[in-house]
Amino acid sequence: MKTKKLLQECGCALCALLMAVAPGLDFSVQGKVLPDAQDFFGFLDQCIARTFRAVGADTLTLALLFAAFWFLCRRYLYHKPKGTGVGEYLLCGGLCTVMTLYGSIKATGSIVSLYANGFQAFKTVLFFAGLFFILLVLLRGLNELLLSLDTPTKMKWSAMERHPFAVPALVIALCWLPQILVKYPGVLMWDSYQQIKQYIGEYARVLNHPPFGTWLYGVLYTIGRNSGLLNQTYFAFTLLQCACLIGALAYSLLVMRRLSVHPWVRYGALLLYAVSPCYSGWAVVIGKDASYLLLCILLCTLLLEWSSEGKRFLSSWGKPLLLCADLTLMMLTRHNGVLIAIPVLLWLAVSLLRQKGSRIQWSRLAACCALAAMLTVSVEALLIHTLNIQKSYMQDTLSLPFQQTARVVKLHGDELPQDEQEIINRVLDYASIGESYEESYADAVKDTYRQEATAEDRAAYFMLWLRQLTRYPTDYLDALLHMNGVMFDLQSNYPMYISLSDSELTDYVYPMSFNDMTMYDREPLKGLNSAQRALTRWYDCFDQIPLLGMFASIGFCNFALLMVLYLAWVRKRKSALLVMLPALMTALNCLFSPVVYLRYALPMVCTLPFWFAAVQKQLEGYGGRQ
């Protein structure tokens, strides 16, 4: 027995050492250490020297990491949770694989460096093994945390418990108010500019942006311009948007309190709502992303209620109509809103079928579905007709294959046969895609799409894409990881918060500060430039704060989503899967987006508290408590 315990301790120490070394390993291809290896010990000398050269962390950091990971290994490594099975190893292995590939992409631009020589392969194994054990113990620790939340706890002395809506709303409003004033009168982002320019006729009216936003922001600008109160009009809209978002966030906490969600989940959610710039930094943006975030927050709250109430959710018309309005506005606000609305409605229908809903409940759900579809189609058709918007092929959905083709053209264009060049040229501008190719940004390539391309042209292109996949698999994988590998990056983040500055739309002042100041009353805003810059800089640095900053990281939230999703599945908390559906569909959409922006990932990053609320025991099963 003592021997077994000793072996386990040695195993924990070895795993902890791998875990401490892995995060700081340098993926760059290293040259040999002199003298060259001539025998076994020469190769051992090379291995020792190059391994320590590849370790990027200093000795003190390694010591602290080793101590922390040794503690975690002793607690979780040999204590497998019940019911998880082989799935936890597959999940951790899959995430490690993507992180290893992306680590090579960040360091060298290609996955080829992982196996460039024997030592690179050895280093890859070290990184993978250390990372695997890190994710495994974190997954098991998360499982233990979720289990602890099943224990009900009451805190009647708290003001938030006595006033579960008013107190959170007041706290959030007080924390946001200084930021709202600094960001006066609200920030128009580049999509909003384009929609306004389309509305007033300065840009061609095409369907690349949702017509509803083109109409909404165009009317907003027109009212402000015609009244001579442009800044004040923007500010009124910003205040309204912030008030609605604060109300939705406070309502979510009210619902969590009503469903007896653990207080620490609710207090943690309130902390994030109040201080994370993912909420406040985007609440002051006049654009479809901020509106879409508000609607996703409200949707998750309604789905959380469904998880508890089941078919009782349909006992009156109030909540079904609110759900209908929310889904309708989601589909009108962003083109990909339908990718959330359809799975949600299908899930609710299957859930109601399993719960044997009454005829009245079925009629209300059916009316909700029909009304949402009818309103979305009719409003969009009316706006397209009224504004004379020209329909166009949405090439954004093909950003990934276009990027892969452009990379092949850039690296292997000289060896492509003439017929293949012609097939590509019928869909994309072959002459420019190689030069305009940017590794992590697909707009330059996808914008060369030829709108005159026919269905036959696209079909021929897809067949060629498949053939080139077998010839250039490494280049295809490199292009994929350059585009969306950030979704699986735990070590760095790409924050995105936009702000005003006294500039033109094409001027670079500081990150995400591109503005067309002709769309504002320019002079009164110049005094706020410095304050706005400082506040935006704080937003950009927020994700670097220990612990709290991780909740503003795309990679961290994506990993948390997948882990909570897995644990909810193995613990048969299927109602939690419904609440997590908007975040999951957002993550899938990001994988195929032209670029992985925080603004695309907002519905995933900002709904994290809902996952922890939904997975608790009192909401277990379809419909929870009946």
N, C-alpha and C positions, 0 to 999 in steps of 0.2 A: 504493500500500500504506500509506503514511504517512497519507494522507487517511482511509482506512478505519479505521485505528487511532485517529486523532484523533476521528472520529465516534463510535467505540465508547466512547472515554473520556468524551466529552460525554454520550452516552446513559447511561453508568453514573452520572455525576454527577447528571443530571436524575432518574433513577430513585431514586438514593440520597436526593435532596432530597424527593421525594414520599414515600418510605418513612419518612423522619425526621419529616415533618409529620403523616402520617396518624394515628398512634396517639393524638395529643393533640388532634385536631380536635373542636371543640364542635358537637354536632348541634342545639343549641337554635336556634330561629328568631330571627334577629337583625333589629333595626330598621334603617332606613336611616341612613346617615351624612350629616349636614348639610354643605353644602347639597345639595338633591336634584339628581339628574343631569338635565341638559337636552340634552346632546350626547354624542358618542362618548367624549370625554375625561372627561366627567362620570361616565359609566358605568364607565370605567376607574378613576377615583378611588374610586367605590363598591366596586369589585371588590378593589382593593388594600387599602383600609381594612378592609373586612369580612373579607377573608381573613386578614389578620394578627390581627384581633380574635378570630377563631375558633381560632387556634393556641393551644393550652393550655400547651405545654411552654416552659420558659425557654430562653434563648439557649445556655447551657452544655450543657443536656441535648440540644438540637437539634444542637449541634456534635459531641457524642460519638456520637449516633445516626447522624449523617451520615457520620462517619468509619467507623463499624462497617459500615454498609450499603454504603458505597462499596467497602470491601474485599470484602464478600460479592458485590456485583454484578460486580466485576472477576474474581472467581474462578468464578462460576457463571452469570451472566446470558447469556453468549454461548457457553456450553459445555453443550449439550443432551446429557443421558445417552442412551446407546443403548437402543432398545426402548421408550422411554416413550411416544412418539407424541403425539397430541393429548390423550390422557387426562390428562396433568399439568395442561394448561391448563383443562380442564373441571373437574377436581377443585379447583384453586385458585380458579377462577371461582365455582364453587358455594359453597365455603366463604366466599368474600368476600361473596357475595350475602347469605347468612344473617347474617354479622357486621354488614354494613351495615344491614340491616333491624333487627337487634336493637339496634344502636347508637342508632338513632332511637327505639326503644321505651324504652330506658333513659333517654334524655334528655328525651323529650317525652310518652311514653306511647302514641304512635301512629306508624305509618310515614308518615302524611300529611306530617309535617314534612320528609321527604326532598325533596318537590317543592312545598312551600308557596309558593315564589317562585323566580325565576330563579337567585338566588344560592344558595339551598338546593340546587338541582339541580347547580349548579357544584361546591359543596362535597361533595356526594355522589360526584361523579365523581372529585374529588381523593382522597377517602378510599378509594374502591374501587380506584383505580389504585395508590395507595401500598401498600395492603394486599395487592393481588394480587402485586406484585413481592416483598413480604416473604415471602409463603407460597411463591412459586415458588423463591426462592433457598434457603429453609429445606428445601423438599422435595428439591432437588438436593443440598444438603449432607447431608441424612439418607441419601439414596441412596449418597453417597460413604462415609458412616460405615458403613452396612451392608455395603458392598463390602469395607471394610477388615477387618471382622470375619470374613471368609471365610479370612483368612490364619491358619493354626493357630499358636498360641503356647503354649509349655509353661513353667511356673514351678514346677519340682520343689522348690525351696527353701522354698516356702510351707507353713506348717503346715496351711492349709486344703486344699492339694493332697494332703497325706499323710492327713488325716482329714477327708474332704469332708462328713461328716455331723456328727460330734461337735463339731468346732470351730465351725461356723456355729450349731449348736444352743446351744452354751455362750455365744457372743457375743450372740445374740438374747436368751437367758434373762437374762444379766447386765444388758443394757440395759433389759429390761422389768421386772425384779424391783422396782426402786424405785417404778415406776408402779403395779404390781399392789398393793403395800403401801399406797400413798397412796389408791388407789381401793377399799380394803377396804370392804365384803365383795364388791364387784361391784355393778354398776349395773343396776337394773331400769328398762327404758324403758317408755313409755306403752303400747305394744302388749303387752308382757309383763304389765303391770298388768291390762289388759282381759282377757287370756287367763286370768290367775289368778282374777279376779273372776267370769269365766264358769264356771270349774271349780268354785269353791266356792258357786256359785249366787246371787251377788249381782248379776250381770248376766245378761241373756238369752243363752242359748247359741245363737249363730247362726254361720253359716259364713263370716263376714267374715275370720276368722283361721284358719289351718290347724289342724285338730283335733289333729294330732300335737303342736304347740307348746302348745296349750291343756292337753293331758294332761301333757306333760313339765313345764312350769313350774308347773302346778297341783299335781302330785305333789311337786315340789321344795318348794313353799311349805308344803304339808300336813305333810311330814316335819319341816321346820324348826319349824313352829308346834307340832306335837304333842310334839316332843322338847324344846322350850324352848331350842333352839340355832339360832334362825332365821338370825342373821348367820353363824354358823359353817357352816351348811348351804349358804348362798349362796356363801361363800368357797371351800368345797370344790369346788363346781361351777365357779366361776371358775378355780380352779387347774387343774382337769381340762381346761377349755376352752382355757386358755392353753397348757397342755402339748401338747395335740393340735395346736393351730395352729403352735406352734414346731416340733413334729415334722414337720408337713406342709411348712413353709417350708424346714427343713433337708433334708428328703427331696427337694424340688425342686432344691436346689443339688447334692445328691448325683447326681441324674439328669443334670443339666447337665454335671457333671464327667465322668460316665461317657460322655456323648455328645460330649465334647471341645468343648463350647461355650467361646467365647473367654473367657479369665479376666476381662477387664474387664466383661463382661456379668454374670458371676457375682459379682464383687466389688461391682459397682454394685447388684446385687439384694440382696446381704447388707447393704449400707449402708441401703437403703430399708427392708428388713425390720426392721433394728435401730432406726432413728430415726424413721421416718415414723409419725405418729399414725394414719394410715389402717389400720395393722395393730395397734399396741399400744393405741391409743385405743378400738378396737372389740373387742379381745380380752377386755376386762374388762366388757363389756356382756352381761348375761343377756337375750338376745333372739334372735329368729329371724335377724336380719341378720348377727350375729356367727357363728352356726352355718352360715349359708348361705355366708359368705365362706370359712370353713374348707373346706367341701365343694367350692367352686369352685376353690380353690387345689389341692386334691388332684386334681380332675378335669383341670385343665390339665397337671399333672405326668404323669398317665397318658396324656393325649393326646400329650404331648411324647415319651413312650416309644413310643407307637404310630407316631409320625412317623418314628422311627428304625428300629423293628423291623418294622413292617408286620404281615404275617400271623403272624410269629413271636411277636407279642404273645399269640397264642392257642395257643401250643405247650403250655401247661399251664393248669390251672384257677385258679391263684393270682390273676393280674392280672384276668382276666375277672370273677371273683367280687368282687374289690375294686371294679372299675368298676361292677358291678351294685349293690353296697351303696351306693356313693357316689351314683349316679343316683337310687336309691330314696329315700335320705334327702334329697336335694335336692328331689325332688318332694313329699315329705311336709313339708319345712320351710317352703317357700314355694310359693304357688299357681303362680307363674311359673317354677318349676323345670322344669315340663314343656316350656316353650318352649326350654329348652336341651337337655334329655334327648332329645327326639324328633329334632331336627336332627343331634345328635351320633351317635346310633345309625344314622340313615339314612346319614350320611357313612361310618361304619365299614362298613356293609353294601356300599355302592357301591365303596369302596376294596378290600374283600375280593374282590368280584366281579372287579374289574380285575386283581387280583393272582392270580386263579385259585386261591383257597383250597381246601384239601382238605375232605373231608366232615367230618372231626373238627373242623376250625377253624370251619366253618359251624355245626356243632351247638353248639359252645361259644358262639359269638356269638348264635345264636338262643335258646339257653337263658338267656343274660344278658339279652336283651331281654324275653323272656317272664317271667322271674323278677322283673325290675324292675317290669314292668307289673302283674303279679299281686300282688306284695307291696304296691305303692302303693295299688292299688284295694281290696284286702282289708283292709289296716290302717286306711285312712281310713274305709271302710265300717263296720268294727268299732267304731272310736272314735265315729263319728257315732251309731251305734246305742246304744253303751254310755253315752255322755254325754248322749244325747237332744238332739243338736245339730240345730237347725232349718235346713234348706237355704234359701238365699236367692239371689236373682239378684245376680251380682257386678257391680254398677254401676261399679266402679272402671275397668273396661275402656272405659267410655263417658265418661270424664272430659273428654276433649277436645271432643266434640260438645256435651256439656252446658255446658261453659264458653262455647263459641261462642254457643249459644242464650241463655244468661244475659246475655251482653254485648249481644246484639241486643235483648233485653227491657229491659235497663237503659237503653240509648241510644235505642231506637225503639219502646218498648212502647206508646206512645200511638197509633202508626200501624198496629199489627198488627190485622188483622181478627179478629172474634170467633171464627170457626171455627178460626183458627190458634192463638189463645189456648187454646181447648178441647183441641186436639190436644196441645199442650205440657202442659197441666194434667193430662192423663190419665197422663203419665209423670213429670213433675216438678211441684213445688208452684209454680205460676205466680205466685201472689201474693207469694212471698218470694224467688224466685231473683234478681230484679233488685236488691233491696236487699242480699241476702247475698253477691252476687257479689264475689269478691276476685280481682284480676287474675292473681296468680301462685300461687294456692292453691285447688284445686278442691273440697276437702272440703265446704265450706259449701253448694255447689250440688248435688254428687252425693249428699249425705246426705239431700236432699229427695226422692230417687227413691221412687216409690210401688211397693212390693213387690207390690201387687195388680195392677199393670199387666200386660196380656196380650201375647202375641206380636203380635196385631193392632194393639194400641196402639203398640208399639215400631216396627212397620213403618210405621204412619201418621206417627209422629214422624220417622223417617228420611227419608221422602219430603218432609216439610216442611223438614227440615234441608237437603236438597239444593236445594229451591226458594229458601230464604233465602240459600244460598251465592251464588246468582247475583245476589241483590238487595243483599247486604251483604258483598261479598268483602273489603273493607278491614277491617271489624270481625272477620270470621272470621280473617284473617291476624294481626291484632293479638292476638286471644285466643290463637292458637297460639303466637306468639312470647313472649307474657307467661308462658306455662306452661313452655316448654322451651327458650327462647332461651339460657338459661344454659349449655346444652350446647355452645354455640358462642361462648362468651365467653372471650377470652384475657386480658382486662385486669382482670377481677375474678372472685372466686370466692365461693362460699357454703358455707363449711365447716360441718360439723355433728358435734360430739362432745358427748356428754351426760355429766352428772356428778350426784353427790348434793349436796343442800343441805338444810338444816333447814327444809323447806317442805312445803306441801300440793301436790297434783298440779296445781292451777289457779293457784298463785302464781308470779309472775314474779320471780326473784331475779337471774339473769344468763342469757345465752343457753343454751338447752338444759339447764336444771337443774330441770325439773319432776319432782317426786317425791311419791309418797304415802308418807310416812314411817311410816304405820301398818303398812306391809308389812315393816318392819325392827324390830329392837330399837333404838329411836331414841337413847336417851341415850349409849350407848358410841360413837356415830359423830359426835357433835357436835364433838369435838376435831379431826376431820379436815376439817371444812368449809373452812377457809381454805386448807389444802394442796390439797384437791381443786379448789377454785376456781382457784388459781394454775396447777395442772397443766392444767386444761381451757382456761384462757386461753392457755397456751402452745400447746396443740393448735390453737386457733382462729387463732393468728398464724403457725403454721408455714408456711402456703402463701405468706406474704409474704417468706420467706427467698429471696434470689437463687439461681437455678438449682435448688437442691435442693427448694425449696418448690413449684416448678412441678409436681412429681410427685404433689402432693396436690391439684391443681386439676382439677376435672371437665372444664373446657373444654380444657385442655392435653392431658389424657389422651385425650379424644375426638378431637382433631385428630391426635395421634400414632397412634391406632388407625387412622384413615382413611388416613393417609399410609403407614404400614407395610403396611396391607392392600393398598393400591394397588401399592406397590413389590414386595410379595411376588407379586402377580398378574402384573405385567409381566415379572418375572424368573422366572416359572414355578416359584416355590417354593410349590406347592400344599399341601404338608404343613403349612406355616405357617398357612394359612387355617383348618385344622381346630383348631389350638391357639388361634387367635384367636376361634373361634366363640362360646365363652361370653361373651367381652367384647362381641362384636358384638351378640349377642342381648340382652345387658343394656342396651346403648346404645339399641337399638330400643325396648325396653320402657320406658326412661326417657322417650322422646319422647311416650308415651301415658299416663304416670303422672299422678296427681292433682297432684303437685308434684315437681320434680327435686331430690331430697335426695341428699347424699353417701351416705347409707345405702343408697339404691337403686342407686347407681352403684359401690358398693364392688367388685363382681366385675370391673368394667371398670378402675377405677383401680389395683387391687392386683395385677392379672395382667400389667401392662405388661412386667416383665422377661421373661416367657415369650414375648412377641412377638419380641423381639430375639434370644432364643435360638433360636426356631423357624425364623427366616428365614435362618439361616446355611446355607452350601453343603452341609455334610455331612448335612443333613436333607432335601435336595432330593428332591422327587417323592413320589408315594404310597408310603409305606412306607420311604422313604430307602434305606439300604443293605440289600441282601438277601443 
